[in-house]
Amino acid sequence: MSYWIITVAIVAIALCIIAVVAVGMQGSLADKAPDVANVLANTARHLNGEADPPQGLVDFFDEIPKSASSARSAASASEPPKR
């Protein structure tokens, strides 16, 4: 059963990539659907790291508290190994 779920997920990701290339990145279908082309071009900029992250995403990560265990881990990573 999980094989089918994984296959559908891979096909969906492949179709999204094809849509970004065919429409969003000034492909041959960009003239026929300019609104979709703008959305997909913006998506391509975000995936390439060229655009600023959405404000909602920035706010979401700012709300996550820093845990004490991650602070301990970071402090111990800077110490030289003990032999």
N, C-alpha and C positions, 0 to 999 in steps of 0.2 A: 504494500500500500504506500509506503513512504517513497518508493521508487517513482511513483506517478506524481507525487507532490513535488519532489525534487525536479523531475522533468518539466513539469508545468512552470515552476519557478525559473528554471534556466531559459525556457522558451520565452517567458514574459520579459526577462531581463534582455534577452537578445532582441526582441521586438522593440523594446524601449530604445536600445542603442541604435537600431536601424532607423527608428523615427527621428532621433536626434540628428543623425547624419543626413538622412534624406530630406528632412524638412527644416530643421533648426539651423543647420550650418550652411545656409545658402545653397541647399541642394536643389534639385530640379522641381520639387514640389513647393518650394518656398513662395513662389508667385501665386499659386492657387490658394494657399491658406496662410495669409500673412499673420493672423493672430496666433495661430498654432506655431508658426515659425518663430515669432518673437518669444513665446513661452519656452520653446525648446532651445532656442539660442541662449536664453538666460540660464536654462538648466545646464547647458554645455559649459557656460562660463563658470558656474558654480562648481561643476565637476572638475574643471581644469584648475580651480583655485584662483581664478582671475577676478571673481566678484566678491564683494563683502558678504559675510554670512548674514542670514536674515536675523532681524532684531529679536524675534521670538526664540530662536535657537540660542542666541547669546544670553537672553534673560533666563532661559531654562538652565543653562550650565552655570550661570552665576548663582542660582538658587540651591545648587547641590552643595551641602556642607562638606567641608574637608574633614575627613575622619582622622582620628589620632593614630590609627595603625598605618595609614599612608604617610603621615608625617614621620613616624618612627622609621619606616622603611626607607624614606628618602634620606634621613639623617644617617642611617647605617650604610647607605650606598656610598656616601662620600668618605667613609672611614677606610683606611687601608686594611687589607685582610690580615687577620692575626694568625701567626704560624707557631 
